[in-house]
């Protein structure tokens, strides 16, 4: 069986803008190439918004109707829904098999119908979330499992709860739509998925959401990020990688890809402007854009060009006239310019500010003292004050143990009751304004010291910088 794979069509992106047609034109390229396959699977973000405009939805329906009438010897023979009350529209199981999940752009609150689910109700595709669709061709069966997009902080929990497992006696494909550590930038504390979190035993795992294509192998499993079919943000990595539709051969286990030719060309230019004048920077940007335009003279569509200007400069970074450059090329390209520049004067101010912080009482210490007074004035239990002190010292495990040992609900109720019974004009009861004033007074008293005075003056200088 030959399975076509695409993701992140983003129907409706830049609606009423210069790129209104991009997502639909790329999708038509997918339809044309997918007609050589037996099945089409889509890994989320078919739409660019949770509630697309009716005009956008109508355009999407036309594209899927075109796909459904294509010929295929494969048929969706069974859909195993996690929720037995959710029966798929029988029409969605006829015609050319299309199986999809919804992504982060389409996800809506529980109980609401998202646009991909609506396409299933209309009979154009099967939408999966914790479900399995089984496709058959000439006696061969393939199980397509799907986990739709969820908030990143819940991704691991959802995978553990749904526990997707391969079905015996057939090839198994899993689709999901999340960030995966190692393929997009994120810090070490980010709770998103890792390759180790992915279930074992699948022949192919497909991940949407990430917009640049990537193929790798995890043991005996192929891990595919098909990338988006249209560029929504010109990132360095994405601009360097073409847009594809992929094909998976269930007999050989091999992946193939074909470039989507209709996609608008994208360029990412990073330029170090250190030591240059505003005039020199402007001329360098114009030159760089002109060179890129020479590469795509016969492209048909104006390309996307993003210029990121970095470095240390001597003059006001706001007075370089780069906005004029964008207008200069508006009929030849869609240009955006990002300025990540800093002046030498700003660097000196930041260095003074950092030195002052080293010599001053820590921000955490000042915060703890302010919070201690606030908690005492609010007559909250002593455990809350201890908790703030522990957090201020960075003892997270000890703080967690204290939280678990506290009878939070009962003590909060008693505290609220006591405060409610106190006269509103009582000097121990603080209004919002009083709280702000007292916090400011405490802070002002603190910074009257010689070292904190130094910090305050430096901070004021720093905040005045452009």
N, C-alpha and C positions, 0 to 999 in steps of 0.2 A: 504494500500500500504506500502511496506517495502522499505525504501530508505537507501542505503549504502553511507557513508560519509567518505572521506579521504582528506588529504591536503598535500601540500609541499613534493611532491615526489622527486624533485630536480634531475631529470634525467641528467646524465653527471657530477655529483659532483665527484671531484678527478679523472677526466679522466686521464688515463695512470698512476695513482697512485695505492697505495695498496688497496684503497677502491673503485676502479672503478666499481665493480659489485654490491656494496651495494644498490644503489638506484633502480636498475633494479630487484634485488632479492626481495626487500621489496615490490615493485609494483606488482610482480607476486603473492605475498601473498595476496595483496589487491584484485587482480582479482579472485583468488580462493575463497576467503571468500565472495566477492560481488556477486558471482554467485547465492547465496541464497537469494538475494534481487531482487526487480523489477526495480530499477533505481540506477545509481551511480552518485553522484555529487562530484566534486573536487574543493576545495576552493583556487586554485592558486598555483604558483611556481611549476608547473608540471616539468618545466625545470630549470636547475641551471643557465642558461645564456640566454641573449637576442637572440643571434644567435648561436644556438647549432651546433656542428660539424655534418656533414652528417651521420657519424657513430652513433652518439647519437640519431639523429632524426629517423634513420632506426630502432634502437632498440625500441624506443618509439612506432613507428608504429606497430611493431610486437606485442607489449603488448596490444595496443588498438584494434588491429584486433582480438586478442584472446578474448578480452572482448566483442566485438560487435557480435560475433557469438554465444554467450551464449543465452539461451532462456529466454524470459520474456513476460508476458501477458500485460505488460504496453507499451504504445506507446506515443511518443511526437506528439501531435496532432496540436499544434500551437506554433509559435515563434513570439512574438511581439517585433520587433526591434525598437529601438528608432529612428534610421536612416532608413527611408523607402526604401532607395536605397540599403541597405545591406540585401540581401536575403540569408537565409541559404541554404547550399547545401541540396537538398532533401534527399540525401543519409545519411546525418547526422541525419535525423529524423527516419531512419529505423533501424532495428536490436535492440540490447540491448540499452536502453536509457542512454546516458552519457552526462551530462551537466556540464560545467566548467566555471571558470573565469580565467583570467591571473593574475599573481602576480607581485610583485616588481622586481623580477629577470627577468621577461619576458617583462616588459613594454618597449615599444620603442617610439620614437618621433611620433608626429601626422603625419599621412600619410604613416607610415611604417607598414608593416605586422609583427606581432609578432608570435612566434612559435605555440601558442595555437590557434590563428586565422587561422593559416595555417592548423592545424589539422581539423578545421571545414571545410575549403575549400576542404580538402581531403575526407571529409565525415565521420570522426571518432567520432566527438562530436559536441555539440552546445556550442559556446562561448558567454558569456553574458557580456555586460557592459552597464548598464542602461536599460537592456532588460528583458523580461519575457518569459520563456518556460513553456508550459502547458502540463502536462503528464496525461494520462487517463488510468485507468484499471477498467474494469467491471462497468463502469458508474461513478466511483469516479474520481474526477479531483484534481490535485495538481499543484499549481503555484510556479515555482522556479524563484525567482528574483535574479539578479546578478549585483554587482558593482565591477569591477576589480580593481586591485591595482593602486593607484595614489600616488604621493609624499605626505608625511605626512602633510606638511604645507597646502595642498589643500584639505585634506580629508573632513573637515567640510563643506567647500564650495561646494564640489562635491555632498555630501549627500543632502545639501539644494537645489542644482540645480536640481538633478534627482528626489528627493522627492518620493522614492519608497512607494507605497501604496498597501496593501493587496487587492486581488480581491475577490469579494463577491461570496459566494456559493461554496468555495473550501478551502482546507488547503493551507497555504502560508508559503514558506520558503525563507529567504533572505540569500545570500552568499556575503561576502565581504572579503577584504584582507588588513588589516591595523593593526597598533598597537592600543591598547586600554588601556587607563590609568587605573592603578590598577592591570593590568595583566602582564605588563612589567615595568621595572624601567624607569622613566623619571622625569625631574624636573617640577616644577609647571608652568613654563613659556612655556613648550612645547605645541604647538598648536594641538596635535593629538586628536583623538576621545576619548570621555568618554561614559559611558553607557547611560548618559542622551541624547547624540546626536543621539542614534539609534532610528529609526522609530518605532512607536507603532503599535500594532495589528497583528504582525506576530506570527505564532505558533512556529516557530523555526528560530533562527538566527545563522548562522555558520560563524565563522571568521578564515581565514587562517593566515599565516605570523608568528604567535607565535608558537614556536616549541614544547611546552609541553602542554599536554592535560588538559582541564579544563571544568567542567560543572557547570552552575549556572542558577538561575532563576531570570528573571526581570519581576515581576508581573505575568502575565499569559504566558509570553514568555520564552521558553527555550533558553539559550545562550550557544552555544557550541564552544569551541576551540578544534578541533580534534588533533592538534599537527602535527608534521612532521612524515613521515614514515621512515626517516633515520636521523641519527645525523650528522649534519654538524659542529657544534661547541659544545664541551663538557662543558655545563654550569651546575652549581650546581643543579638547579631546574630540568632541562631536564634529567640529569643523573639519578635522583631519580624516574622518572615516565616512565613506559613502553610505547611502541609505539602501537597504537590501530587503528582499523577500527571501526567506529560507525554505528549503525543501528537505524533508526527512524521509529516507527510504527505510521502511520497517523491515525489509528483507535483509538488506546489507548493513543497516545501522549507521549509514553515512549521512552527513549533512552536505547540502549544496546551497549556493546562494546566487541570486541574480540581482544586479544593480537596478535601482529604480531610476530610469533616465530622466523622468519629468521633474525630479526634485530640484529646487532652486539651489545653486551653488552657494556655499558659505565659506567665508574667510575670517580667520582670527589673526589679528596683527598685534604683537606686543612690542612696545617701543620704549627704550630707555632714553629719557630726555635730560638726564643729569647734565648740568652745566650749560644747557642751551638757553637762549633767549626765547621769549614768546614768539617772535617772528620766525626763528629757526625751527621751533617745534611745529608751528603751523605749516611751514614749507615741507618739513619731513613727513608730516601726516598726509599732505596732499600728494607727495611723491609716492608714498607707500600705497595709497589707494589707487593711484593711476596705474601703477605696475600690476596690481591685481586685476584691474579692469582689462588690461591688455591680454590677460590669460583667458578671458571669457568673452572675447569679442562676438563670437557666434553662438552664445549660450541661449539666446532668445529671451530669457527672463533676467531682469536686473538682479545681480547677486546680493547676498547679505554680507556686509563687511563690518566687523566690530574691531575697533582700534582701542587698545588699552595703553595709555601713556603713563609711565612710571618714572620715578627718579627724584633727585634733589635739585631744585631750581632756585635762582636768586631773586626772582621778582614775583609779583602777585599772580598766583596761578589762575585767577578768575579773568584776567585780561589778555587772553591769547587769541580770541576770535575763532575758537574751534567750532562754535555753533555755525559760523559762516561756512565752514568746510562742509558740514552736513547738508546745508542748503545748496552748496555749489554742485554736489553730485546727486541731488535728489531725482534727477531724470535718468541717471545711469546706474544707480545702486541704492540699496537701503542701508544707510550708514548710521552706526551708533558709535559714539566716542566716550570712553570712560577715562576720567582723569584721576590717577592715583599718585598725585604729586605732593611734595612737601617742600617748604622753604627752609633755608638754613636757620632763620630766626625761629621757626617753629620747633626745629630739632633742639636748639639751645633751651627753649622754654620747657620742652618735655624733659630734657635731661635735668634741669633745675628742679622740676616738679618731682621726678623720681628720686633725686638726692634728698629732697625735703621729706619725702615719705619715709626714706630709710632712717632719717634722724628723728622722726616724729613718732608719737604713739600710734600704734596700728589702727586702721579703720575698724577692724574687728573689735579691738579693745574699747574704742569709743562707743561703738554700737552696743556692745554688751552692757556698758554702764548706763546708757540711756534706756535700754530695754529693762534693766533691773529696776530702775526707778519707776518706769511705767507700770511694770508688773506689780510692784509693791503698792503704788497708788491705786491700782485697780483691785487690790485685795485678792489677787489670784493665789492659789495654793503655792506653798514654798517650792514644790517640785518643779513648777514652771520656771521659777528663778534659777534653780539648779540646772534645769535643762538648757537655758540660755547660756549659762556659764560654761557648761560642758561643750556646747556647740561652738562657742567662741574659742575654745581651746582646740577645736578640730577633732574631738574624741567622738567620732560618729558611732562606733559600736557601743560605747558606754551610753550615749544618748538614746540609742535604739532600745537598750535594755531598760533604761529608765522609763521610756514611753510605754513599753509593754507592761511595766509594773504599776503604772499609774491608773487609778480608777477615773478615767477622763470624764465619762458621761456624768456620773454622780457629782463629782467635784465641780464641774462646770455649772450644773444646774443649781447647786448650793450657792456658788459664787454669784450667778446672775440674780438669784432670788435676793441675796443680801444686798447687792448693788441697787436692785429695783426698790427695795424698802428704804434705802437711804434717801434723805431729802436731796432733790436735784440741785439745790443751792449749796449743799454741804461742800466745804473746801476740799474734802478728800475725793470728791467726784469730779472728773475732768470731762469737759466737752471736747469736741474735735479741735476747736480753736485753741482751748487751753492746752491740749496735748501738744499741738504744734508749737505754741509759744514756749512751753516748758522744755520741749526737746531742743528748740533753738537756743534757749537760755543756757541749757546744759552744754550744748555744743560751743556756744560763744565763750562760756567760762573756760571750757577746755582749751580753746585755741588762743586764750590770752597768754598762755605760757610762751616762753621765748621760742621754743622749737615749733610749736603749732602755729605761732604767729608767722613764722617763716613759711610754713606749709601753706597757710591761708593766702599770703601775698603771692606766692608762686602760682597757686591754683587760679587766682584771679587773673594773673597775667596770661596763663595758659588758656583760660576760657575765652579771653578776648581775641585770641588768634583766629584767623579766618578758617 
